Amino acid sequence: MNKTSAGRNTLQFFPPFSPQMTPYLGSVDQFGNTALKPGALFPSTPFDALPQRAKYWASEVGLRYSLQQTVTYVSMTDVMQGDNNLAYYTLSFAAKWAVYNDPPSATAGWLSTQIKVKTGVDDSGDTQSAKSNLGTITDPTSLWSGFNGIAVQELAWQQSFRNGELVFLGGVLNQGNYLDVNTYANSGRSQFINSALINSMVMPLPSYNFGVNLQWQFDDQWYVMACASAGTASAGDAPWTGFSFNNWSTAWELGYMPTNVLGLGPGIYRVQPFVARVGDAIEPGLCFNAQQQLGQHIPIGWYGRFGFGGESVTAGAAAQIGTGFVMQGPLAQLGLAPSRSNDGVGLGFLWSQPSNSSATVFYENEFGLEATYVLQLTPMAKLQSDFQAIWDPAYNPGASQAFVFQIQLALAW
């Protein structure tokens, strides 16, 4: 829910309200100005008021943001190198700062940014990851980054036309903020933690590099997006580092959003073709992303990501399936704790085949399962327990299976 003000019919700089957007584009291009979530185990704490006041104050000058922090402890079996136990801290700050809104011309403009911070709690957390220690295609701890410090994933200008029906972004972009999103599985801070269940590891979705993104919701039930990025910059690099058109990617997404599928409720179905270049290789790929509510009056949903592409240009997996089910407020639905409406439980399944790599492949087909429970601890804090089983880790010659246990505290302001 957004705090709004009057006076929306004339040109206004740094407006204290969100400019008009079509529904789906608004869901990926805007943030709200509330931080408190209902259904917490502890309904209120002395620390709730200040972050909420800060969000209200910032929104009065057009700034809306999401500030998320996590502390994660990971324990693994059957590692092929490094430690079995890791711990790390992450921070993600994403913001949209509305610079102007001009209703007579049906246009508005924003600054869009995303900054991430990561550091290990100890030396092992600084230099190791579950993915490298286990020798897997997927990353069981997707928030982990090999870069310790501050990294700018996005810094771009965002421009809307036709009252938010058409949106353009240009600058340093994190394309995963806009393409391949999914209501049920898209955040390692409150949903699934394995990378294959957050974004496709087939479709290249660069961040830290120069790019453009065009979005058009041309109907209540249809939208299309197209993006392109170029360069080889990684976390901590300036976007012009190693810039070259020998490394580029372009992707499209066509989305269909029926309001009621077979009486089950709303869903979104996305088709995502792409073409990318890495060095001399130019190869295509095709992905699909779906989400479907499984009952008009019950908070259960199904999601799925499916894709394949050229082995030289894909983002870690030449072919991959990630799918599963989620339920919001399981204890409330069972009548055990009616006030616990914002907890979540999920079960996910994944299958991956590796992209081209200098590492030796021992298993061509890697399988995994993730079970997770998210407890709304306070209005701004969630405690997540997570279990993953991985069979045939692709690059691990010494294990046919591995287990990963995680406990994560996530703060969202």
N, C-alpha and C positions, 0 to 999 in steps of 0.2 A: 504494500500500500504506500503510495507516495503522497507526501505533503505537497499541496499545490497552492497557487495563488491566482488572483484575478489579473486582468490586464493582458490577455493572451492574443489580442487582435492587432497589435502593432509590433513593429520591430523592437526587440528587447535584447540587450547584451547580458550575458551571464544570468539567464532567467531562473527563477526559483521554482521551476516545474520542469517536468520532462516534456520536450516537444513531441508533437503527435507522431506516432509510428503505427504501421500495420502490426497486427498482433504477433505474428511469428517473428518478424524482424525485430520488434521491440523486445522480445524475450531473449534474443542473443546480443542485442546492441545496447541495452540499457541496464542500469542497476537501480534498485529501490533505495529508500533512505531509512529503512528499519533494520535493526540488528537482532531484536528479541524474537525467539521462537517459542511457540506454545508447547505444552505437554511435557515439561521438564520434570525430572525426579525432584529437583529443588526448584520450586517455581520462581524464586527470586533470590538474588544475592546482593550484598552491598556494592558490588562492582558493576552492576548493570547500567546505572544511570549515566555515568560519564561517557562511555562509548556511544550510547544512543544520542545523547545531547550533541556530541561531536558530529554525528551523521546528520542530524537535523540542521546544525549550524552550517555545515559544508553545503548542504543542498540549497540553502538560501542564496548561495552565489553560484548555483549551477553544478556543483561538484557532487557526484554520486560515486560511491566506491564500494569495493569488497576487500576487506583485510582478513586474511585467513592464516593461521599459524598451526603447526603440528609438532608434536614430539612423539617419535615412534621408536619402539623397541622391537627388534626382530631376532628370532631364534630359528636356526635351520639345521636340518640333518643332511648328511651325505654331501658335504661341500667338497669340491675338488681342489680348492685353494683358499687361503685366508681363514678368517675366524667364523665360528658358527653363530656368534652373537654380535649384532650391530645396533647402534642407536644414533639418531640424528634429529636435527631440528630444521624445519622449513618455514618460510614465510612467503606469501603471495599477496601483492597489492595490485589490484586492477581498478582502474578509474575511468570514468567518462566525464569530461568537463565541458558542459554546454557553453560555447562561446557566444552564440547568437541564435535567436529564433525569429523568423520573419514570416508570419502567417500570410500577409498579402502575396508573397511570392511562393508560398508553400515550401520553403526551404529552412534548413537549420544546419548548424555546424558544431562539431565537437572536437576536442582533443581526446585521443584514446591512448591509454598506456597500461603496461603490465610489467611489474618488477618482481623478481623472485630472488630469495635468499636461501642458501642452504649451508649448514655446517654440521659436522659430526660432533656428537657428544663426547667422543674420545678419538684417539688416533685412528682406530679401525674404521669408524664412521666417516672420517675424512677421506680415506683412501680406498675403501672397499665398498662393494655393493652386493646385494643378494644375487643379482644377475650374473656378475662375473665370478662370484664364489661358487655358484651352483652350475655355471656353464649352460644357461638356458637361453632360448630365443626371447622369451618374454621376460619382463622385469617384475618379480613378485612385489617389489617395493617401488612402485612407479614414481613416487615423488623424489626418489634419490637422484642426484645429479653428480656427475664426476667433477663438476666445478664447485668449489667452495668459495662463497662470497656473494656479491650482488651482481645480478645479470638482468639486463633490460630485454625482455621478450618482445615488447611492442611499444612503439611510439609513433603515432600516425594521426593524420587528419581524417575525420569522418564527416561526410556530407550527405544530407538527405534531401530528396526532391519529392514533389507531388505528395506532400504531407506524410512523408515516411514510407511511401510505397516503393521508392527506389533509393538505395543507399550505396555510396562509394567510399572506400577507404584506400589510402595510399600512404606509404612510409615504411617503417620497420613493423612487420606484422607477424603475429602468431596466428597462422591460418586455422589452427585447431580450435580457436575461440568461436569460429563461425561455421566451418564445415565439420561434418561428422559429430555434431552434438547429439545427445540422447538424454531424455529426462531421467531415465532409470539407471544409466551407467555412463557417467561422464566426469566424475570427480574422485580422485584418490583421497580426498579429505572427509568424505562423508558417505561414499558409496563403495564400489569395489576398488581394490588397491592394485590388482595386477594390471599391467599396462595394456594387455590385449582386451580388457574389459572397459577401458577408459576411452581409447581411440584406436582406430584401425592401425595396425603395424604394417599394413600393405600400402595404403595410400600415403604418399609423402605430404605432410602438413608442416612445412617449415616454420620456424620462429627464428628470431635474431637477425633475419635477413630482409633486404628490401623486397617489397611486394605490393600488389594491388588486389582489391577484392570488390566485386560488384554484386549487389543483392537486389532482387526484384520480387516482391510478392504481388503478382498480377491478378490474384483471385483469392477469395476467402480460404480456399482449400488447396491452393498451389503456390509454390515459390520456386525460384531458380537462383543459384549462386554460381559465380565463376571466380577463380583466383589464379594468380601467377606469382611466383617468387623466383629470385635468382641469387646465387652466392653460396659460399661455404662457411660463413661465420657460425661459430658455436657460442655457447654461454660464456660470457666474459669478454668476447671479441667485439670490436666495432663492426658495424654492418658492412663496411667496405673492405674488411679484412679478407683477402683472397677473392675479392669479387670477380666473377667471370661468368660469361654466358655459356661456358662449357658445363655449368651445373645449374639447372633450372627445373622447375616443375610447374605444371598447370593442371587444374582440376575443376570439375563442374559437379554441381549437385542439384538434382531436380527432386523436389519434395511434394508429396501428396498427403493432405491432412484431412481425411474423412472424419466427420463428427460422430459417426456411429457405425461400427463394422460388425455386421451379423448380430446386432443387439448387445455387443460387448462394451461399447463406449468408444471414445476417440482413439485414434492411432495416427502415427506418422510413418510414411514409407518413402525412403530416399534411394535414388540411383546415383552412383558417383563414378563416372569415367574419369581417367586421368592419363596424362602423358608426361614423362619426365626424361631429363638427360643427366647422366653422370659420366663425365669424360667423353668417350666416343660412343657410348651406348645411349640410344634413344628408344625407349620402350613404353608401351601402353599398359593399362590395367583397368580393372573394373571392380567396384565395391558396391555393397548394399548395406543399408542401415535401417532398421525397423524398430518401432516400439508400439505396443498395443495394450491398452487397458483390458483386463479380463473380466469385466463386470461393471455395469453402469454405477452400481452403488457399493462396490467393494474396492479397497485400495491395493489391488494386486495387478502387477503388470508383467509383460514379457518383452524382452528386447533381444536383438540379434545384430551382429555385424558379420558380414561375409565378404571375402575379397580374394583376388588373385592378380598377379601382375608380373612384369619382367623382373627376373632375379637381380639384375644390375641396378635397378632404380627404385625398388620398393624400400620401405622404411624399416626393414628388419626381418620381415616375413614375406616370402614369395606367395604364400597362400595361407589364409587364416580364417577360422570360425571362432567367434566369441558370442555366447548366448546364455540365457538364463532367466530367472524369475526374481521379482522383488515384491515385498509387501511392507506397507507402511502401517505402523501401530499394531504389530501382531498381538501384543498383550491386551490392548484395548479391544481388538476384534474378537479375541477369545473370552472377553469379559473378566479377565484376571486383574486388569489395572485400567479402568476406563479413562483415566486422565493421561495415560501414556500414549498420546495420539501421534507423536512425532518420532518415535523410535522406528528403526527399520531393520529388516532382515533380508538377506539375499543369497541366492545360490547360483553360481555361474560355472560354465563349462567352456573349455577352450582347446583348440587344435591348431597347430602351426607347423609350417614347413619353412626352412631357412632361406633367406636371400643369399646372394653371393657373399662370401666372406673368406678372409685369409685363414680363419680358424678351421681346423679339421672337424667335419661333421660325422658324428658317431651314430646319430639317430635321425632319420629323415622326417619322422613324424613325432612331434612333441605334444603330449596331452596334459591337461590340467583341470583342476577343480578348485573353486574358491567358495567358501562359506563365511559369511560375515554378519555380525550383529552390531548395530549402532544404537547406543543409548543416549538420549537427549538428557545430559546430566544437569545442566543449568540452561537458562534461556540463550546463552551464547557459547556453550561448551558441549561437545559430544565426546563420548568415550567409545572407542570401537575395538572389538575383538575380531580377529581374522585368522582363518585357517586355510592353507593352500596345500594341495597335493599335486606334484608334478611327476609325470611318468615319462621316461626316455628323454631326459634333458639333452638337447641336441649336441652340445659340445663337451659333455662330461663322460669320459670313458670309464669311470669307476663306479657309476651308479645308474640303476635303471629306474629309480624313483627317489624323490626327496620330499620332505615335508617342511612347511614354513609356518611358523606361528608369529602373530604380531599383536601388539596392543598399542593403540594410538589415541592420544588426546588431541582433539581438534578444537580450536577457538575461532569463531567467525564473528567479526565485528562489522 
